Amino acid sequence: MWLAMLALMLIFALSLAVAPVQAQERPVSFADLAEEVSPAVVNITTSTTVAAQMNGNFPQLPEGAPFQDFFNEFFNRDGQQQPRPRQSQSLGSGFVISEDGYIVTNNHVIEDADEIRVEFFSGLTLTAQLIGTDPATDIALLKVEHDAALPAVRFGDSEAARVGDWVLAVGNPLGQGFSVSAGIVSARGRALQGNYDDYLQTDAAINRGNSGGPLFNMAGEVIGVNTAILSPTGGSIGIGFAMSSNVAGRVIAQLQEFGTTRRGWLGVRIQDVTEDVADALGLDRPLGALVTEVMEGPALDAGMVTGDVILRFDNGGVADTRDLVRRVADAGVGRAVDVIVFRDGEEQTLQVTLGLREESSAAARPGPDAAPPAAPAEILGMELAELTDLVREQMALPAGTTGLVVQSVEAGSDAETKGLRGGDVITEAGQVPVSTLAEFRERVEEARDAGRRTLLLMVRRGDDPRFVALSLER
């Protein structure tokens, strides 16, 4: 008997221990929240004039045929065969962020539109003016004029959203009118295609027409702008993406003030640091952003060079290239920031005054003069040859380009595994420019003598430079 009583007491104690988890606050209904925020959510209809393309496939009528005059007038305006243009319409969603009529939506909802109409929950319909767009984040800002104050919602802190938090998506799915759907935050920090992506993933139903609509937290704050779905069918399967409010809010503030974005610009091309690249550079672990090219601009003026690894930017550590790109963009134009780089086995601090990305030039620094050619040779699983004027011309390389051209790659070699192929140009080995086979061999032996397992190469393919760490095992 006493064993049974002891077991019951243990069960009761365990139930008390887990009670706080089971008693977490859960909404009985989303009705109050939907009623609160819906007046600030709008349906967006756009109209675009599209010129019809006949491509010569217009009716050919014999002389004297009935309706010939009608067809001649229709297809031969101004002496040319001109089919009538047609009107294309698209639907989307948006939300009001100020009582004086500023409205947020997606760029792809209003792109190339001749007319933008905004319908409110109350039935009020107004014509909107485009203030500015940012294709990089797919954000657009509109403005409507109205005599009375309009219902508005505010941005919340998307960084405070946790995986598992409840969210509410409001919009105009498939043109059916105002609709709400509930779900949770499924993941954070998702990237789709852009450099500035910071998406919240949600299983709240998002379909065509929801684009540009808001994703609310339970406080009625916008923590995301519904933008895209992942679906093999085109309909919601529970994988939707909303651009985080922290990114969207900064973009909107710039569009509101300047009509365009004003992102900071460092003036470098970068790539992630892999384990083999870290080993080749002498880093303890893979972190930071590896500079593959320095252009005319802020970084060059500050003394940054190709092969530097950016470890810290503006008093914060750099996790990877995506982290650095976003932080540079948000840092502010004209600001002087400290950038700590890893170079030649030690850290150096550079002070960089950031430029304006939207006005940046993509001109890279010229390389050193070319050296005399030598016979091709096989090194590290690659057949390498020195560049000549004839080879530069055949490969359409800029005059003065130096390095070694990869003529072929041995099957099964580490070079093949790392993606090298014929036509690639190796401009550096061990972070030192190379233009002759002798220089390349010297870099190989130096790395081996230093106990390195890999040799870091700068490889250019077309306009894209990247670092590749090749194994030195014989």
C-alpha positions in Angstrom: 0.0 0.0 0.0 2.7 2.5 1.0 4.5 1.7 -2.3 1.4 2.7 -4.2 1.0 5.9 -2.2 4.7 6.7 -2.8 4.2 6.2 -6.5 1.1 8.5 -6.5 3.1 11.2 -4.7 5.9 10.9 -7.2 3.5 11.2 -10.1 1.9 14.3 -8.4 5.3 15.9 -7.9 6.3 15.3 -11.5 3.1 16.8 -12.7 3.8 19.9 -10.7 7.4 20.0 -12.1 6.1 20.0 -15.7 3.0 22.2 -15.0 4.7 25.5 -16.0 5.5 24.0 -19.5 2.0 22.8 -20.0 0.5 26.1 -18.6 2.2 28.3 -21.2 -0.1 31.0 -22.5 -1.9 29.9 -25.7 -4.5 31.9 -27.5 -8.0 30.5 -27.2 -8.9 32.6 -30.3 -7.2 34.9 -32.7 -10.4 36.9 -33.2 -9.5 39.9 -31.1 -6.1 40.2 -32.7 -7.6 39.9 -36.2 -10.2 42.5 -35.4 -7.5 44.8 -34.1 -5.0 44.7 -37.0 -7.3 44.1 -40.1 -8.3 47.7 -40.6 -4.6 48.6 -41.3 -4.1 45.7 -43.9 -4.9 46.5 -47.5 -5.5 44.8 -50.8 -3.4 46.1 -53.7 -4.5 45.9 -57.3 -2.1 47.1 -60.0 -2.7 47.8 -63.7 0.1 47.6 -66.3 -0.1 48.4 -70.0 1.6 45.6 -72.0 2.4 46.1 -75.6 1.2 43.1 -77.7 3.8 41.3 -79.8 2.5 39.9 -83.1 5.8 38.8 -84.5 4.4 39.0 -88.0 1.5 36.6 -87.2 -1.3 38.9 -88.1 -4.2 38.2 -90.4 -3.5 38.3 -94.1 -6.6 39.2 -96.1 -7.0 39.0 -99.9 -7.7 42.3 -101.7 -11.4 43.2 -101.6 -12.2 40.8 -98.7 -15.0 41.8 -96.3 -13.9 43.9 -93.3 -10.6 44.7 -95.1 -10.8 48.4 -94.1 -11.4 47.5 -90.5 -8.4 45.2 -90.3 -6.2 47.7 -92.1 -7.2 50.4 -89.6 -6.5 48.0 -86.6 -3.2 46.6 -87.7 -1.7 49.5 -89.7 -1.7 52.5 -87.5 1.0 55.1 -88.3 1.9 53.0 -91.4 3.0 50.1 -89.2 1.3 46.9 -88.1 0.4 47.8 -84.5 -1.7 45.4 -82.4 -3.6 47.0 -79.6 -1.9 47.0 -76.2 -3.5 45.1 -73.4 -4.0 45.7 -69.7 -2.3 43.3 -67.2 -3.5 43.2 -63.6 -1.9 41.7 -60.5 -3.0 41.4 -56.9 -1.2 41.6 -53.6 -1.4 42.8 -50.1 0.1 45.6 -47.9 -0.2 47.4 -44.6 -0.4 51.0 -43.4 2.5 52.1 -41.1 1.4 55.7 -40.5 -1.9 57.6 -40.1 -0.9 59.9 -43.0 -0.9 57.0 -45.5 2.4 55.3 -45.9 1.9 51.7 -47.0 4.4 48.8 -47.2 4.2 46.0 -49.8 6.5 43.9 -51.9 8.3 45.3 -54.9 7.2 42.5 -57.1 3.6 43.3 -56.4 3.8 46.8 -57.9 6.8 46.5 -60.3 6.2 48.3 -63.6 2.6 49.2 -62.6 1.0 52.2 -64.3 -1.7 52.5 -61.7 -1.8 51.2 -58.1 -5.2 50.9 -56.3 -5.4 50.3 -52.5 -8.6 48.8 -50.9 -9.0 49.0 -47.2 -10.9 46.7 -44.9 -13.7 49.3 -44.6 -14.2 49.3 -48.4 -12.4 52.6 -48.9 -10.4 52.6 -52.2 -7.6 55.0 -52.9 -5.0 55.5 -55.6 -1.4 55.1 -54.3 1.8 56.9 -55.3 5.0 54.9 -55.4 7.6 56.5 -53.1 10.5 54.0 -53.6 11.5 50.4 -54.0 14.3 48.1 -53.0 14.5 45.0 -55.3 17.3 43.6 -53.2 14.9 43.0 -50.3 11.7 43.0 -52.4 10.3 45.9 -50.4 8.3 48.9 -51.7 6.8 52.0 -50.1 3.6 53.6 -51.3 1.7 56.7 -50.2 -2.1 57.5 -50.3 -3.8 60.7 -49.5 -7.0 60.9 -47.4 -8.7 63.6 -45.4 -9.0 61.4 -42.2 -6.3 59.6 -40.3 -5.9 56.0 -41.5 -5.6 53.0 -39.2 -1.9 51.9 -38.9 0.2 49.2 -37.4 3.8 49.4 -36.1 6.9 47.3 -36.7 8.0 45.0 -33.9 11.4 43.4 -33.1 11.9 40.4 -35.3 15.0 39.5 -33.4 12.8 38.9 -30.3 10.7 36.3 -32.2 11.5 32.8 -31.2 11.0 29.5 -33.1 7.6 28.2 -31.9 6.0 31.7 -31.3 2.5 32.2 -32.6 2.1 34.5 -35.6 -0.8 35.7 -37.7 -0.6 36.3 -41.5 -3.2 38.8 -43.0 -3.7 39.5 -46.6 -5.5 38.9 -49.9 -4.8 35.2 -50.9 -5.6 34.3 -54.4 -7.7 37.5 -54.7 -10.3 36.2 -52.3 -10.3 39.3 -50.2 -9.3 39.9 -46.6 -8.2 36.7 -44.9 -6.2 35.6 -41.8 -4.2 32.5 -41.1 -2.4 31.4 -38.0 0.8 29.4 -37.4 4.1 29.6 -35.7 7.6 30.8 -36.5 9.2 27.7 -38.0 12.7 29.0 -38.4 14.7 32.2 -38.3 17.5 33.7 -40.4 16.5 32.0 -43.7 18.3 33.2 -46.9 16.7 32.6 -50.3 18.7 34.5 -53.0 19.6 38.0 -51.9 22.7 39.3 -50.1 20.5 41.0 -47.5 18.0 38.1 -46.9 16.8 37.6 -43.3 13.6 35.7 -43.5 11.3 34.3 -40.9 9.9 31.0 -41.9 6.3 30.2 -40.9 3.7 27.5 -41.4 0.9 30.1 -41.4 -0.8 29.7 -44.7 0.6 32.1 -47.3 -0.5 31.9 -50.9 -0.4 34.1 -54.1 -1.9 37.4 -53.2 -0.5 37.4 -49.7 2.7 38.9 -51.0 3.4 42.2 -49.2 1.1 41.5 -46.4 2.1 41.6 -42.7 3.1 38.8 -40.4 2.0 39.8 -36.8 3.1 38.6 -33.4 0.6 38.2 -30.6 1.1 41.9 -29.6 -0.2 43.0 -33.0 3.2 44.1 -34.2 4.5 43.5 -37.7 7.6 41.2 -37.4 7.7 40.2 -41.1 6.6 41.1 -44.6 5.2 38.0 -46.3 7.2 37.6 -49.5 7.6 34.0 -50.8 6.6 30.4 -50.4 8.3 27.1 -51.1 5.9 24.8 -52.9 6.0 22.3 -55.7 2.3 23.1 -56.5 2.2 26.9 -56.2 -0.1 26.7 -53.2 0.8 26.8 -49.5 2.3 23.6 -48.0 3.3 25.3 -44.8 6.7 26.7 -45.8 6.3 30.5 -46.2 8.9 33.3 -45.8 8.5 36.8 -44.4 11.3 39.4 -44.7 12.2 40.3 -41.1 10.9 43.6 -39.7 14.4 44.6 -38.6 15.5 44.5 -42.3 12.3 45.9 -43.7 12.1 48.7 -41.2 15.6 50.0 -42.1 14.8 49.9 -45.8 11.5 51.7 -45.3 13.1 54.4 -43.3 15.6 55.1 -46.1 12.9 55.0 -48.8 10.8 57.4 -46.8 13.7 59.8 -46.3 15.6 59.5 -49.6 13.2 57.7 -52.0 16.0 55.0 -52.4 18.2 52.9 -50.2 21.6 54.1 -48.9 23.7 51.1 -48.0 27.3 51.2 -46.7 29.9 49.9 -49.1 33.3 48.5 -48.3 34.6 47.8 -51.8 35.7 44.2 -51.6 34.6 40.8 -53.0 34.6 38.1 -50.3 34.1 34.4 -49.8 33.5 32.2 -46.7 36.5 30.6 -44.9 36.4 26.8 -45.1 38.4 24.5 -43.0 41.0 23.8 -45.6 41.3 27.5 -46.4 41.7 28.2 -42.7 44.5 25.6 -42.5 46.2 27.2 -45.5 46.1 30.6 -43.9 47.1 29.5 -40.5 43.8 30.3 -38.8 42.8 28.2 -35.8 39.3 27.7 -37.1 37.2 28.7 -40.1 35.6 32.1 -39.4 35.4 35.6 -40.9 35.2 36.7 -44.6 38.1 36.1 -47.0 38.9 39.0 -49.3 39.2 37.8 -52.9 39.4 41.2 -54.6 39.9 44.8 -53.5 38.3 47.4 -55.7 38.9 51.1 -56.1 37.1 52.4 -53.0 37.1 52.6 -49.2 38.9 49.3 -48.4 41.7 50.0 -50.9 42.1 53.5 -49.4 42.4 51.9 -45.9 45.1 49.5 -47.0 43.1 46.3 -47.3 44.6 43.7 -49.7 43.5 40.5 -51.3 43.9 37.6 -49.0 43.0 39.5 -45.8 40.5 37.7 -43.6 38.0 40.2 -42.0 37.6 38.9 -38.5 35.9 41.9 -36.8 33.9 44.8 -38.2 32.8 47.9 -36.3 33.5 46.3 -32.8 31.7 43.0 -33.7 32.9 39.6 -34.8 32.3 38.5 -38.4 30.7 35.0 -38.6 30.7 34.7 -42.4 30.3 36.6 -45.7 26.5 37.0 -45.3 27.0 38.4 -41.8 29.5 40.9 -43.1 27.5 42.1 -46.1 24.5 42.8 -44.0 26.4 44.7 -41.3 28.3 46.8 -43.8 25.1 47.7 -45.5 23.5 48.8 -42.2 26.6 50.6 -40.8 25.9 53.9 -42.5 27.4 55.8 -45.4 30.4 58.0 -44.6 31.1 56.4 -41.2 34.6 55.5 -40.2 34.7 52.0 -38.7 37.5 49.8 -37.4 38.0 46.6 -39.4 40.3 43.9 -37.9 41.9 41.6 -40.5 44.1 38.6 -40.3 47.2 39.0 -42.5 50.5 37.1 -42.6 49.7 35.3 -39.4 48.7 38.3 -37.2 45.8 40.7 -36.8 45.9 44.2 -38.1 43.4 47.1 -37.5 42.3 49.2 -40.4 40.1 52.2 -40.3 37.7 52.3 -43.2 35.3 55.2 -44.2 32.4 53.5 -45.8 31.1 54.6 -49.2 27.7 54.5 -50.8 27.0 51.1 -52.3 24.4 52.4 -54.8 27.1 54.7 -56.3 30.0 52.3 -56.1 32.3 51.5 -58.9 33.2 47.9 -59.7 36.6 48.7 -61.0 39.3 46.3 -59.6 42.9 47.2 -59.2 45.2 46.2 -62.1 47.7 43.4 -61.6 51.4 43.4 -62.1 53.1 43.2 -65.5 53.3 39.8 -67.2 56.5 37.7 -67.2 58.0 35.8 -70.2 56.3 32.5 -71.0 57.6 29.0 -70.3 56.7 25.5 -71.3 53.5 24.0 -69.6 54.0 21.7 -66.6 51.9 19.4 -64.4 51.7 20.5 -60.8 49.2 19.4 -58.1 47.1 17.6 -60.5 46.9 20.5 -63.0 48.5 21.2 -66.3 49.6 24.8 -66.0 50.9 27.3 -68.6 52.1 30.9 -68.4 49.9 33.5 -70.0 51.0 35.1 -73.3 49.4 37.9 -75.3 48.0 35.3 -77.7 46.4 33.3 -74.8 45.0 36.5 -73.3 43.4 37.3 -76.7 42.0 33.8 -77.2 40.6 33.8 -73.6 39.3 37.4 -73.9 41.2 38.4 -70.8 42.0 42.0 -70.1 45.3 43.3 -71.2 47.9 43.0 -68.5 46.2 40.0 -66.8 48.9 37.8 -65.2 49.0 34.4 -63.7 48.9 30.8 -64.8 46.2 29.3 -67.0 44.9 25.8 -66.1 44.9 23.9 -69.4 43.6 20.6 -67.9 42.8 18.9 -64.6 43.7 15.3 -63.7 40.7 13.1 -63.1 40.3 12.2 -59.5 42.7 14.9 -58.3 42.0 17.3 -55.4 42.0 20.0 -58.0 39.1 18.3 -59.8 37.3 17.8 -56.4 37.7 21.5 -55.6 36.1 22.4 -58.9 39.0 23.7 -60.9 38.8 23.2 -64.7 40.5 24.2 -67.9 40.4 27.9 -68.6 40.7 29.0 -65.0 43.5 31.4 -64.2 45.5 31.2 -61.0 46.8 34.6 -60.1 48.1 33.9 -56.5 49.6 31.0 -54.6 50.1 31.2 -50.9 48.7 34.8 -51.1 51.6 35.8 -53.3 51.1 36.8 -57.0 52.4 34.3 -59.4 53.0 34.7 -63.1 55.6 32.0 -63.8 55.7 28.2 -63.2 58.9 28.7 -61.2 57.2 31.1 -58.8 54.3 28.6 -58.4 56.7 25.8 -57.5 58.4 28.0 -55.0 55.1 28.7 -53.3 54.4 24.9 -53.2 57.8 24.1 -51.6 57.5 27.0 -49.1 54.1 25.7 -47.9 55.4 22.2 -47.5 58.5 23.4 -45.6 56.2 25.4 -43.3 54.2 22.2 -42.6 51.1 23.2 -44.4 48.7 20.6 -45.6 47.2 22.8 -48.2 48.2 25.7 -50.5 45.8 28.6 -51.0 45.2 29.6 -54.6 43.5 32.7 -56.0 41.5 31.4 -59.0 39.7 33.6 -61.5 36.9 32.3 -63.7 35.6 35.1 -65.9 35.0 38.1 -63.6 34.6 36.0 -60.5 37.7 35.5 -58.2 37.7 32.9 -55.4 40.2 31.2 -53.1 40.7 27.5 -53.3 42.8 25.4 -50.9 44.5 22.5 -52.7 46.0 19.5 -50.9 49.8 19.3 -50.9 49.9 15.6 -50.3 52.2 13.9 -52.9 
